[in-house]
Amino acid sequence: MMQSYISIDLETTGLDPRTDKIIEIGAVRVTNGQRESTFSALVNPGRKLERRITELTGIRDGDLEEAPYIEEVLPSLFQFMGERPLLGHSVLFDFSFLKRAASYQKIAFEREAVDTLKIARKYLAGLEHRSLDYLCQYYGIDHQAHRALADALATDALYRKLSELFDDGKDDLFLPKQLIYRVKKDGPPSKSQKLKLYRLLEQHNIKLDADVERLTRSEVSRYTDKILSGAIRSQDTVPSDAL
């Protein structure tokens, strides 16, 4: 197994890195097989949380109101991570959100990683489930599910257990491989794009559960198109997942 790495986990507003946002980051730095330090941060997503996300994570809108935005968190996170490979349970999910956030800030972000989910799918195919929570229960690993740092710590413990049981030195699933996720270029909307969306929201009496000033160019365009097409109609509130 690899000896020096970053075990990483994110909590997000949803599952799609193109439209959803990071709300919490947890990471564990492991050096020569020993846990060295941890990183934990709440992140303001610039939008209201859906009830299902609060029920899943326990994170509420009030917890995020004073939290920094992702561009304020990334520099300290990347400094903590250095150039080490990542460890995660379905790690491409976490990488895709981080890479998209980095791309928006014009920061290059590429990384190798080990995925404990892929290891579990190969060696524990007979189990009913292979979610992180289920595997932690199966192996008796302490775990507070769906909080980022707790998940990152649990993933590290799971990787050690799976390595102990199944790593014979011949299976490269236990060694880092390059992650591939391509981000379509995006950027902030123009002033005229934002003014058009503000005007449409006011004209149609629509309240958006997202901060227009935090939307990307493509997000502003999609909201505008949906209002003009009638897909979003006059109502009190439009949830931020309407994209």
DAPE-V112289 format. One record per residue. N is the residue number from 1. RES is the residue in three letters. SS is DSSP state (H for helix, E for strand, - for the rest). NEAR is the number of other C-alpha atoms within 8 Angstrom. Layout:
# DAPE-V112289
N|RES|SS|NEAR + N|RES|SS|NEAR
This chain:
# DAPE-V112289
1|MET|-|7 + 2|MET|-|8 + 3|GLN|-|9 + 4|SER|-|11 + 5|TYR|E|12 + 6|ILE|E|13 + 7|SER|E|15 + 8|ILE|E|16 + 9|ASP|E|15 + 10|LEU|E|12 + 11|GLU|E|12 + 12|THR|E|10 + 13|THR|-|12 + 14|GLY|-|8 + 15|LEU|-|6 + 16|ASP|-|6 + 17|PRO|-|10 + 18|ARG|-|5 + 19|THR|-|8 + 20|ASP|-|11 + 21|LYS|-|10 + 22|ILE|E|14 + 23|ILE|E|13 + 24|GLU|E|13 + 25|ILE|E|16 + 26|GLY|E|17 + 27|ALA|E|15 + 28|VAL|E|16 + 29|ARG|E|14 + 30|VAL|E|14 + 31|THR|E|10 + 32|ASN|-|6 + 33|GLY|-|8 + 34|GLN|E|7 + 35|ARG|E|8 + 36|GLU|E|8 + 37|SER|E|7 + 38|THR|E|9 + 39|PHE|E|11 + 40|SER|E|10 + 41|ALA|E|8 + 42|LEU|E|10 + 43|VAL|-|14 + 44|ASN|-|14 + 45|PRO|-|12 + 46|GLY|-|8 + 47|ARG|E|9 + 48|LYS|-|10 + 49|LEU|-|10 + 50|GLU|-|8 + 51|ARG|H|6 + 52|ARG|H|6 + 53|ILE|H|12 + 54|THR|H|11 + 55|GLU|H|8 + 56|LEU|H|7 + 57|THR|H|10 + 58|GLY|-|7 + 59|ILE|-|9 + 60|ARG|-|8 + 61|ASP|H|8 + 62|GLY|H|6 + 63|ASP|H|8 + 64|LEU|H|13 + 65|GLU|-|7 + 66|GLU|-|7 + 67|ALA|-|9 + 68|PRO|-|9 + 69|TYR|-|10 + 70|ILE|H|11 + 71|GLU|H|8 + 72|GLU|H|8 + 73|VAL|H|11 + 74|LEU|H|9 + 75|PRO|H|8 + 76|SER|H|8 + 77|LEU|H|9 + 78|PHE|H|8 + 79|GLN|H|7 + 80|PHE|H|8 + 81|MET|H|9 + 82|GLY|-|6 + 83|GLU|-|5 + 84|ARG|-|9 + 85|PRO|-|12 + 86|LEU|E|14 + 87|LEU|E|15 + 88|GLY|E|16 + 89|HIS|-|10 + 90|SER|-|10 + 91|VAL|H|14 + 92|LEU|H|9 + 93|PHE|H|7 + 94|ASP|H|12 + 95|PHE|H|10 + 96|SER|H|10 + 97|PHE|H|11 + 98|LEU|H|8 + 99|LYS|H|13 + 100|ARG|H|11 + 101|ALA|H|10 + 102|ALA|H|12 + 103|SER|H|12 + 104|TYR|H|10 + 105|GLN|-|7 + 106|LYS|-|6 + 107|ILE|-|7 + 108|ALA|-|7 + 109|PHE|-|7 + 110|GLU|-|7 + 111|ARG|-|10 + 112|GLU|E|10 + 113|ALA|E|14 + 114|VAL|E|14 + 115|ASP|E|12 + 116|THR|H|13 + 117|LEU|H|12 + 118|LYS|H|9 + 119|ILE|H|12 + 120|ALA|H|11 + 121|ARG|H|9 + 122|LYS|H|7 + 123|TYR|H|7 + 124|LEU|-|9 + 125|ALA|-|7 + 126|GLY|-|4 + 127|LEU|-|6 + 128|GLU|-|4 + 129|HIS|-|6 + 130|ARG|-|11 + 131|SER|-|7 + 132|LEU|H|11 + 133|ASP|H|8 + 134|TYR|H|9 + 135|LEU|H|11 + 136|CYS|H|13 + 137|GLN|H|9 + 138|TYR|H|7 + 139|TYR|H|6 + 140|GLY|-|6 + 141|ILE|-|10 + 142|ASP|-|7 + 143|HIS|-|9 + 144|GLN|-|7 + 145|ALA|-|8 + 146|HIS|-|9 + 147|ARG|-|12 + 148|ALA|H|15 + 149|LEU|H|15 + 150|ALA|H|12 + 151|ASP|H|15 + 152|ALA|H|15 + 153|LEU|H|11 + 154|ALA|H|13 + 155|THR|H|14 + 156|ASP|H|11 + 157|ALA|H|9 + 158|LEU|H|12 + 159|TYR|H|9 + 160|ARG|H|8 + 161|LYS|H|8 + 162|LEU|H|11 + 163|SER|H|10 + 164|GLU|H|7 + 165|LEU|H|6 + 166|PHE|H|7 + 167|ASP|-|11 + 168|ASP|-|5 + 169|GLY|-|6 + 170|LYS|-|5 + 171|ASP|-|8 + 172|ASP|H|7 + 173|LEU|H|9 + 174|PHE|H|11 + 175|LEU|-|10 + 176|PRO|-|12 + 177|LYS|E|7 + 178|GLN|E|8 + 179|LEU|-|10 + 180|ILE|-|5 + 181|TYR|-|8 + 182|ARG|-|4 + 183|VAL|-|7 + 184|LYS|-|4 + 185|LYS|-|6 + 186|ASP|-|8 + 187|GLY|-|8 + 188|PRO|E|7 + 189|PRO|-|11 + 190|SER|-|7 + 191|LYS|H|6 + 192|SER|H|6 + 193|GLN|H|11 + 194|LYS|H|12 + 195|LEU|H|8 + 196|LYS|H|9 + 197|LEU|H|11 + 198|TYR|H|9 + 199|ARG|H|8 + 200|LEU|H|10 + 201|LEU|H|11 + 202|GLU|H|8 + 203|GLN|H|7 + 204|HIS|-|9 + 205|ASN|-|9 + 206|ILE|-|13 + 207|LYS|E|9 + 208|LEU|E|10 + 209|ASP|-|10 + 210|ALA|E|11 + 211|ASP|-|9 + 212|VAL|H|8 + 213|GLU|H|5 + 214|ARG|H|7 + 215|LEU|-|11 + 216|THR|E|10 + 217|ARG|H|12 + 218|SER|H|9 + 219|GLU|H|10 + 220|VAL|H|14 + 221|SER|H|9 + 222|ARG|H|9 + 223|TYR|H|10 + 224|THR|H|11 + 225|ASP|H|8 + 226|LYS|H|10 + 227|ILE|H|11 + 228|LEU|H|8 + 229|SER|H|7 + 230|GLY|-|7 + 231|ALA|-|7 + 232|ILE|-|9 + 233|ARG|-|8 + 234|SER|-|7 + 235|GLN|-|9 + 236|ASP|-|7 + 237|THR|E|8 + 238|VAL|E|11 + 239|PRO|-|10 + 240|SER|-|11 + 241|ASP|-|6 + 242|ALA|-|5 + 243|LEU|-|7
